[in-house]
Amino acid sequence: MALVSTHWRLQTPMYFFLANLSCLEVCYTSNIVPRMLVDLLRKNRVISMAGCVMQLYFFGALGSTECYLLAVMSYDRYLVVCQPLHYPALMHGTICVWLVIGSWFSGFTVAAAFQAAMVTSLTFCGGNEIDHFFCDLKPLQKLSCSDPRLVNLVCMSLTVLVTLAPFGLTLTSYWKILSMVLHMPSMTGRQKAFSTCSSHLVIVTLFYGTLILVYAVSLAGQVPVLNKTFSLLYTVVTPMCNPLIYSLKNKDVKEALRKPRI
């Protein structure tokens, strides 16, 4: 984030989106990981109901925002590879700002709608022990004695809206990129196009893949160990890998670190 804001070479749409992704994941991991590490070190692992609901809200809001932002980044890569001559006009500064604002606003709005549906429909009257390392929907549902059908319906609808729709846009963008790359006569051009998109594609596959397994496939919800394992991937592993893939292995970022700021 500091490099993008201080080096003119990195003040492009791609790095603007990466800076927003970095900011988002600082908030995303700060919502879960510090509490998880503290709970691993102490015996009294108690969280208040208000704290649990707040953690669930920010988890949903930031996770939804990341889905939209990754879709925006895939569209940006599509324009770079498939529409290079029109790219400056289609992805200028104002468009980039509005795409980012739309991603953040949509993520927090969707999470608020889900939170309202959950709080008004779930009644807790039994045990109070969550079989998870943070407050997630499925472990909370297991503690509820109310009819879960409304929450399940809302959850599936939001899964389509937040996960499958952006993932479909991402797949469409990369399908068009692949079609364009395969028709390139130059091997150098193909390698450059693949290097432009490969890092983002790896992160997208890991992030969306685990999200779909947890929220769209019933198996993960029925097996707590699988649920926690997949959740660990997109809450800890993917954010940990992103700085390595996007920054330390990026030639432009390494050059910006070595050269003085201009």
SELO-249480 format. One record per residue (C-alpha): x, y, z; residue number from 1; residue in three letters. Coordinates in steps of 0.25 Angstrom, whole numbers. Example, Ala and Ser with C-alpha at 12.3 -4.5 7.8 and 13.67 -1.06 7.14 Angstrom:
BEGIN
@u = 49 | v = -18 | w = 31 | num = 1 | residuo = ALA .
@u = 55 | v = -4 | w = 29 | num = 2 | residuo = SER .
This chain:
BEGIN
@u = 0 | v = 0 | w = 0 | num = 1 | residuo = MET .
@u = 11 | v = 10 | w = 3 | num = 2 | residuo = ALA .
@u = 19 | v = 6 | w = -10 | num = 3 | residuo = LEU .
@u = 6 | v = 8 | w = -18 | num = 4 | residuo = VAL .
@u = 3 | v = 22 | w = -12 | num = 5 | residuo = SER .
@u = 18 | v = 27 | w = -13 | num = 6 | residuo = THR .
@u = 23 | v = 21 | w = -26 | num = 7 | residuo = HIS .
@u = 18 | v = 27 | w = -39 | num = 8 | residuo = TRP .
@u = 22 | v = 14 | w = -46 | num = 9 | residuo = ARG .
@u = 12 | v = 6 | w = -38 | num = 10 | residuo = LEU .
@u = 0 | v = 16 | w = -39 | num = 11 | residuo = GLN .
@u = -7 | v = 8 | w = -49 | num = 12 | residuo = THR .
@u = -21 | v = 1 | w = -48 | num = 13 | residuo = PRO .
@u = -15 | v = -12 | w = -45 | num = 14 | residuo = MET .
@u = -7 | v = -7 | w = -33 | num = 15 | residuo = TYR .
@u = -18 | v = 2 | w = -29 | num = 16 | residuo = PHE .
@u = -27 | v = -11 | w = -28 | num = 17 | residuo = PHE .
@u = -16 | v = -18 | w = -21 | num = 18 | residuo = LEU .
@u = -14 | v = -7 | w = -11 | num = 19 | residuo = ALA .
@u = -29 | v = -8 | w = -7 | num = 20 | residuo = ASN .
@u = -28 | v = -23 | w = -6 | num = 21 | residuo = LEU .
@u = -16 | v = -22 | w = 3 | num = 22 | residuo = SER .
@u = -24 | v = -12 | w = 12 | num = 23 | residuo = CYS .
@u = -36 | v = -21 | w = 12 | num = 24 | residuo = LEU .
@u = -28 | v = -34 | w = 16 | num = 25 | residuo = GLU .
@u = -22 | v = -26 | w = 27 | num = 26 | residuo = VAL .
@u = -36 | v = -24 | w = 33 | num = 27 | residuo = CYS .
@u = -41 | v = -38 | w = 29 | num = 28 | residuo = TYR .
@u = -30 | v = -45 | w = 36 | num = 29 | residuo = THR .
@u = -30 | v = -35 | w = 48 | num = 30 | residuo = SER .
@u = -44 | v = -39 | w = 50 | num = 31 | residuo = ASN .
@u = -41 | v = -54 | w = 52 | num = 32 | residuo = ILE .
@u = -26 | v = -57 | w = 54 | num = 33 | residuo = VAL .
@u = -23 | v = -49 | w = 67 | num = 34 | residuo = PRO .
@u = -35 | v = -55 | w = 74 | num = 35 | residuo = ARG .
@u = -32 | v = -69 | w = 69 | num = 36 | residuo = MET .
@u = -17 | v = -68 | w = 74 | num = 37 | residuo = LEU .
@u = -21 | v = -63 | w = 87 | num = 38 | residuo = VAL .
@u = -31 | v = -75 | w = 89 | num = 39 | residuo = ASP .
@u = -21 | v = -85 | w = 85 | num = 40 | residuo = LEU .
@u = -12 | v = -80 | w = 97 | num = 41 | residuo = LEU .
@u = -23 | v = -79 | w = 108 | num = 42 | residuo = ARG .
@u = -33 | v = -88 | w = 115 | num = 43 | residuo = LYS .
@u = -44 | v = -78 | w = 116 | num = 44 | residuo = ASN .
@u = -49 | v = -77 | w = 102 | num = 45 | residuo = ARG .
@u = -61 | v = -69 | w = 104 | num = 46 | residuo = VAL .
@u = -67 | v = -58 | w = 94 | num = 47 | residuo = ILE .
@u = -80 | v = -50 | w = 97 | num = 48 | residuo = SER .
@u = -92 | v = -51 | w = 88 | num = 49 | residuo = MET .
@u = -90 | v = -37 | w = 83 | num = 50 | residuo = ALA .
@u = -75 | v = -40 | w = 80 | num = 51 | residuo = GLY .
@u = -79 | v = -52 | w = 73 | num = 52 | residuo = CYS .
@u = -90 | v = -45 | w = 64 | num = 53 | residuo = VAL .
@u = -80 | v = -34 | w = 61 | num = 54 | residuo = MET .
@u = -69 | v = -43 | w = 57 | num = 55 | residuo = GLN .
@u = -79 | v = -51 | w = 48 | num = 56 | residuo = LEU .
@u = -83 | v = -38 | w = 42 | num = 57 | residuo = TYR .
@u = -69 | v = -32 | w = 38 | num = 58 | residuo = PHE .
@u = -65 | v = -46 | w = 34 | num = 59 | residuo = PHE .
@u = -77 | v = -47 | w = 24 | num = 60 | residuo = GLY .
@u = -75 | v = -32 | w = 20 | num = 61 | residuo = ALA .
@u = -60 | v = -33 | w = 17 | num = 62 | residuo = LEU .
@u = -61 | v = -47 | w = 11 | num = 63 | residuo = GLY .
@u = -72 | v = -42 | w = 1 | num = 64 | residuo = SER .
@u = -64 | v = -29 | w = -2 | num = 65 | residuo = THR .
@u = -52 | v = -38 | w = -6 | num = 66 | residuo = GLU .
@u = -61 | v = -47 | w = -15 | num = 67 | residuo = CYS .
@u = -65 | v = -34 | w = -23 | num = 68 | residuo = TYR .
@u = -51 | v = -28 | w = -23 | num = 69 | residuo = LEU .
@u = -45 | v = -41 | w = -28 | num = 70 | residuo = LEU .
@u = -56 | v = -41 | w = -39 | num = 71 | residuo = ALA .
@u = -52 | v = -26 | w = -43 | num = 72 | residuo = VAL .
@u = -37 | v = -30 | w = -43 | num = 73 | residuo = MET .
@u = -40 | v = -42 | w = -53 | num = 74 | residuo = SER .
@u = -48 | v = -32 | w = -62 | num = 75 | residuo = TYR .
@u = -36 | v = -22 | w = -61 | num = 76 | residuo = ASP .
@u = -27 | v = -34 | w = -66 | num = 77 | residuo = ARG .
@u = -37 | v = -37 | w = -77 | num = 78 | residuo = TYR .
@u = -36 | v = -23 | w = -82 | num = 79 | residuo = LEU .
@u = -21 | v = -23 | w = -82 | num = 80 | residuo = VAL .
@u = -20 | v = -35 | w = -90 | num = 81 | residuo = VAL .
@u = -32 | v = -35 | w = -99 | num = 82 | residuo = CYS .
@u = -34 | v = -20 | w = -101 | num = 83 | residuo = GLN .
@u = -21 | v = -13 | w = -99 | num = 84 | residuo = PRO .
@u = -23 | v = -1 | w = -109 | num = 85 | residuo = LEU .
@u = -36 | v = 2 | w = -102 | num = 86 | residuo = HIS .
@u = -31 | v = -1 | w = -88 | num = 87 | residuo = TYR .
@u = -27 | v = 14 | w = -84 | num = 88 | residuo = PRO .
@u = -41 | v = 18 | w = -87 | num = 89 | residuo = ALA .
@u = -49 | v = 7 | w = -81 | num = 90 | residuo = LEU .
@u = -41 | v = 6 | w = -68 | num = 91 | residuo = MET .
@u = -37 | v = 21 | w = -65 | num = 92 | residuo = HIS .
@u = -36 | v = 26 | w = -51 | num = 93 | residuo = GLY .
@u = -51 | v = 30 | w = -48 | num = 94 | residuo = THR .
@u = -55 | v = 16 | w = -53 | num = 95 | residuo = ILE .
@u = -45 | v = 9 | w = -44 | num = 96 | residuo = CYS .
@u = -50 | v = 18 | w = -32 | num = 97 | residuo = VAL .
@u = -65 | v = 14 | w = -34 | num = 98 | residuo = TRP .
@u = -62 | v = 0 | w = -36 | num = 99 | residuo = LEU .
@u = -55 | v = -1 | w = -23 | num = 100 | residuo = VAL .
@u = -66 | v = 7 | w = -16 | num = 101 | residuo = ILE .
@u = -76 | v = -2 | w = -22 | num = 102 | residuo = GLY .
@u = -69 | v = -14 | w = -17 | num = 103 | residuo = SER .
@u = -68 | v = -9 | w = -2 | num = 104 | residuo = TRP .
@u = -82 | v = -4 | w = -2 | num = 105 | residuo = PHE .
@u = -88 | v = -17 | w = -8 | num = 106 | residuo = SER .
@u = -80 | v = -25 | w = 2 | num = 107 | residuo = GLY .
@u = -85 | v = -18 | w = 14 | num = 108 | residuo = PHE .
@u = -99 | v = -16 | w = 9 | num = 109 | residuo = THR .
@u = -100 | v = -31 | w = 6 | num = 110 | residuo = VAL .
@u = -94 | v = -35 | w = 20 | num = 111 | residuo = ALA .
@u = -104 | v = -25 | w = 27 | num = 112 | residuo = ALA .
@u = -116 | v = -32 | w = 20 | num = 113 | residuo = ALA .
@u = -111 | v = -46 | w = 24 | num = 114 | residuo = PHE .
@u = -109 | v = -41 | w = 38 | num = 115 | residuo = GLN .
@u = -123 | v = -36 | w = 40 | num = 116 | residuo = ALA .
@u = -129 | v = -49 | w = 34 | num = 117 | residuo = ALA .
@u = -120 | v = -57 | w = 44 | num = 118 | residuo = MET .
@u = -123 | v = -49 | w = 56 | num = 119 | residuo = VAL .
@u = -138 | v = -48 | w = 54 | num = 120 | residuo = THR .
@u = -140 | v = -63 | w = 51 | num = 121 | residuo = SER .
@u = -130 | v = -71 | w = 60 | num = 122 | residuo = LEU .
@u = -133 | v = -74 | w = 75 | num = 123 | residuo = THR .
@u = -123 | v = -80 | w = 84 | num = 124 | residuo = PHE .
@u = -128 | v = -88 | w = 95 | num = 125 | residuo = CYS .
@u = -118 | v = -100 | w = 97 | num = 126 | residuo = GLY .
@u = -103 | v = -101 | w = 98 | num = 127 | residuo = GLY .
@u = -94 | v = -89 | w = 96 | num = 128 | residuo = ASN .
@u = -81 | v = -96 | w = 91 | num = 129 | residuo = GLU .
@u = -77 | v = -93 | w = 76 | num = 130 | residuo = ILE .
@u = -69 | v = -104 | w = 69 | num = 131 | residuo = ASP .
@u = -60 | v = -94 | w = 61 | num = 132 | residuo = HIS .
@u = -49 | v = -85 | w = 63 | num = 133 | residuo = PHE .
@u = -58 | v = -72 | w = 60 | num = 134 | residuo = PHE .
@u = -72 | v = -69 | w = 59 | num = 135 | residuo = CYS .
@u = -77 | v = -74 | w = 46 | num = 136 | residuo = ASP .
@u = -92 | v = -77 | w = 41 | num = 137 | residuo = LEU .
@u = -92 | v = -92 | w = 41 | num = 138 | residuo = LYS .
@u = -87 | v = -94 | w = 56 | num = 139 | residuo = PRO .
@u = -96 | v = -84 | w = 61 | num = 140 | residuo = LEU .
@u = -108 | v = -91 | w = 54 | num = 141 | residuo = GLN .
@u = -105 | v = -104 | w = 61 | num = 142 | residuo = LYS .
@u = -107 | v = -96 | w = 74 | num = 143 | residuo = LEU .
@u = -121 | v = -91 | w = 70 | num = 144 | residuo = SER .
@u = -134 | v = -98 | w = 73 | num = 145 | residuo = CYS .
@u = -142 | v = -90 | w = 63 | num = 146 | residuo = SER .
@u = -146 | v = -94 | w = 49 | num = 147 | residuo = ASP .
@u = -133 | v = -92 | w = 40 | num = 148 | residuo = PRO .
@u = -140 | v = -92 | w = 27 | num = 149 | residuo = ARG .
@u = -141 | v = -76 | w = 26 | num = 150 | residuo = LEU .
@u = -126 | v = -75 | w = 29 | num = 151 | residuo = VAL .
@u = -122 | v = -86 | w = 19 | num = 152 | residuo = ASN .
@u = -130 | v = -80 | w = 8 | num = 153 | residuo = LEU .
@u = -124 | v = -66 | w = 11 | num = 154 | residuo = VAL .
@u = -110 | v = -73 | w = 12 | num = 155 | residuo = CYS .
@u = -112 | v = -80 | w = -2 | num = 156 | residuo = MET .
@u = -117 | v = -67 | w = -8 | num = 157 | residuo = SER .
@u = -105 | v = -59 | w = -3 | num = 158 | residuo = LEU .
@u = -96 | v = -70 | w = -7 | num = 159 | residuo = THR .
@u = -101 | v = -69 | w = -21 | num = 160 | residuo = VAL .
@u = -100 | v = -54 | w = -21 | num = 161 | residuo = LEU .
@u = -87 | v = -52 | w = -14 | num = 162 | residuo = VAL .
@u = -79 | v = -65 | w = -18 | num = 163 | residuo = THR .
@u = -84 | v = -71 | w = -30 | num = 164 | residuo = LEU .
@u = -87 | v = -58 | w = -38 | num = 165 | residuo = ALA .
@u = -74 | v = -52 | w = -36 | num = 166 | residuo = PRO .
@u = -67 | v = -66 | w = -39 | num = 167 | residuo = PHE .
@u = -75 | v = -67 | w = -52 | num = 168 | residuo = GLY .
@u = -70 | v = -53 | w = -56 | num = 169 | residuo = LEU .
@u = -56 | v = -57 | w = -53 | num = 170 | residuo = THR .
@u = -57 | v = -70 | w = -60 | num = 171 | residuo = LEU .
@u = -63 | v = -63 | w = -72 | num = 172 | residuo = THR .
@u = -51 | v = -53 | w = -72 | num = 173 | residuo = SER .
@u = -41 | v = -64 | w = -72 | num = 174 | residuo = TYR .
@u = -48 | v = -72 | w = -82 | num = 175 | residuo = TRP .
@u = -47 | v = -60 | w = -92 | num = 176 | residuo = LYS .
@u = -33 | v = -58 | w = -87 | num = 177 | residuo = ILE .
@u = -29 | v = -72 | w = -90 | num = 178 | residuo = LEU .
@u = -36 | v = -72 | w = -104 | num = 179 | residuo = SER .
@u = -28 | v = -59 | w = -107 | num = 180 | residuo = MET .
@u = -15 | v = -65 | w = -102 | num = 181 | residuo = VAL .
@u = -16 | v = -78 | w = -110 | num = 182 | residuo = LEU .
@u = -18 | v = -70 | w = -123 | num = 183 | residuo = HIS .
@u = -5 | v = -62 | w = -121 | num = 184 | residuo = MET .
@u = 5 | v = -65 | w = -131 | num = 185 | residuo = PRO .
@u = 17 | v = -61 | w = -122 | num = 186 | residuo = SER .
@u = 22 | v = -70 | w = -111 | num = 187 | residuo = MET .
@u = 27 | v = -57 | w = -104 | num = 188 | residuo = THR .
@u = 13 | v = -51 | w = -104 | num = 189 | residuo = GLY .
@u = 7 | v = -63 | w = -98 | num = 190 | residuo = ARG .
@u = 17 | v = -64 | w = -87 | num = 191 | residuo = GLN .
@u = 15 | v = -49 | w = -84 | num = 192 | residuo = LYS .
@u = 0 | v = -51 | w = -84 | num = 193 | residuo = ALA .
@u = 1 | v = -63 | w = -75 | num = 194 | residuo = PHE .
@u = 10 | v = -56 | w = -65 | num = 195 | residuo = SER .
@u = 1 | v = -45 | w = -64 | num = 196 | residuo = THR .
@u = -11 | v = -54 | w = -60 | num = 197 | residuo = CYS .
@u = -5 | v = -66 | w = -53 | num = 198 | residuo = SER .
@u = -3 | v = -60 | w = -39 | num = 199 | residuo = SER .
@u = -17 | v = -55 | w = -38 | num = 200 | residuo = HIS .
@u = -23 | v = -68 | w = -44 | num = 201 | residuo = LEU .
@u = -16 | v = -76 | w = -33 | num = 202 | residuo = VAL .
@u = -22 | v = -67 | w = -22 | num = 203 | residuo = ILE .
@u = -35 | v = -67 | w = -28 | num = 204 | residuo = VAL .
@u = -36 | v = -82 | w = -29 | num = 205 | residuo = THR .
@u = -32 | v = -85 | w = -15 | num = 206 | residuo = LEU .
@u = -41 | v = -74 | w = -9 | num = 207 | residuo = PHE .
@u = -53 | v = -77 | w = -17 | num = 208 | residuo = TYR .
@u = -51 | v = -92 | w = -17 | num = 209 | residuo = GLY .
@u = -51 | v = -93 | w = -2 | num = 210 | residuo = THR .
@u = -63 | v = -83 | w = 0 | num = 211 | residuo = LEU .
@u = -71 | v = -91 | w = -10 | num = 212 | residuo = ILE .
@u = -68 | v = -104 | w = -2 | num = 213 | residuo = LEU .
@u = -72 | v = -98 | w = 11 | num = 214 | residuo = VAL .
@u = -84 | v = -90 | w = 8 | num = 215 | residuo = TYR .
@u = -90 | v = -97 | w = -5 | num = 216 | residuo = ALA .
@u = -86 | v = -111 | w = -3 | num = 217 | residuo = VAL .
@u = -93 | v = -118 | w = 9 | num = 218 | residuo = SER .
@u = -82 | v = -128 | w = 12 | num = 219 | residuo = LEU .
@u = -73 | v = -118 | w = 18 | num = 220 | residuo = ALA .
@u = -84 | v = -113 | w = 27 | num = 221 | residuo = GLY .
@u = -87 | v = -127 | w = 32 | num = 222 | residuo = GLN .
@u = -73 | v = -130 | w = 35 | num = 223 | residuo = VAL .
@u = -67 | v = -120 | w = 45 | num = 224 | residuo = PRO .
@u = -53 | v = -124 | w = 43 | num = 225 | residuo = VAL .
@u = -54 | v = -121 | w = 28 | num = 226 | residuo = LEU .
@u = -62 | v = -108 | w = 31 | num = 227 | residuo = ASN .
@u = -51 | v = -103 | w = 40 | num = 228 | residuo = LYS .
@u = -40 | v = -108 | w = 30 | num = 229 | residuo = THR .
@u = -46 | v = -101 | w = 18 | num = 230 | residuo = PHE .
@u = -49 | v = -88 | w = 26 | num = 231 | residuo = SER .
@u = -34 | v = -88 | w = 31 | num = 232 | residuo = LEU .
@u = -30 | v = -88 | w = 16 | num = 233 | residuo = LEU .
@u = -38 | v = -75 | w = 12 | num = 234 | residuo = TYR .
@u = -36 | v = -68 | w = 26 | num = 235 | residuo = THR .
@u = -22 | v = -70 | w = 28 | num = 236 | residuo = VAL .
@u = -14 | v = -77 | w = 17 | num = 237 | residuo = VAL .
@u = -19 | v = -69 | w = 5 | num = 238 | residuo = THR .
@u = -17 | v = -55 | w = 12 | num = 239 | residuo = PRO .
@u = -3 | v = -60 | w = 16 | num = 240 | residuo = MET .
@u = 0 | v = -65 | w = 2 | num = 241 | residuo = CYS .
@u = -5 | v = -52 | w = -5 | num = 242 | residuo = ASN .
@u = 7 | v = -43 | w = -1 | num = 243 | residuo = PRO .
@u = 17 | v = -53 | w = -5 | num = 244 | residuo = LEU .
@u = 10 | v = -55 | w = -19 | num = 245 | residuo = ILE .
@u = 6 | v = -41 | w = -22 | num = 246 | residuo = TYR .
@u = 18 | v = -34 | w = -16 | num = 247 | residuo = SER .
@u = 31 | v = -41 | w = -13 | num = 248 | residuo = LEU .
@u = 30 | v = -49 | w = -27 | num = 249 | residuo = LYS .
@u = 26 | v = -36 | w = -34 | num = 250 | residuo = ASN .
@u = 37 | v = -30 | w = -43 | num = 251 | residuo = LYS .
@u = 31 | v = -16 | w = -42 | num = 252 | residuo = ASP .
@u = 29 | v = -16 | w = -27 | num = 253 | residuo = VAL .
@u = 43 | v = -21 | w = -25 | num = 254 | residuo = LYS .
@u = 49 | v = -10 | w = -34 | num = 255 | residuo = GLU .
@u = 40 | v = 0 | w = -27 | num = 256 | residuo = ALA .
@u = 47 | v = -5 | w = -14 | num = 257 | residuo = LEU .
@u = 61 | v = -3 | w = -19 | num = 258 | residuo = ARG .
@u = 59 | v = 10 | w = -26 | num = 259 | residuo = LYS .
@u = 57 | v = 24 | w = -19 | num = 260 | residuo = PRO .
@u = 43 | v = 29 | w = -19 | num = 261 | residuo = ARG .
@u = 39 | v = 39 | w = -30 | num = 262 | residuo = ILE .
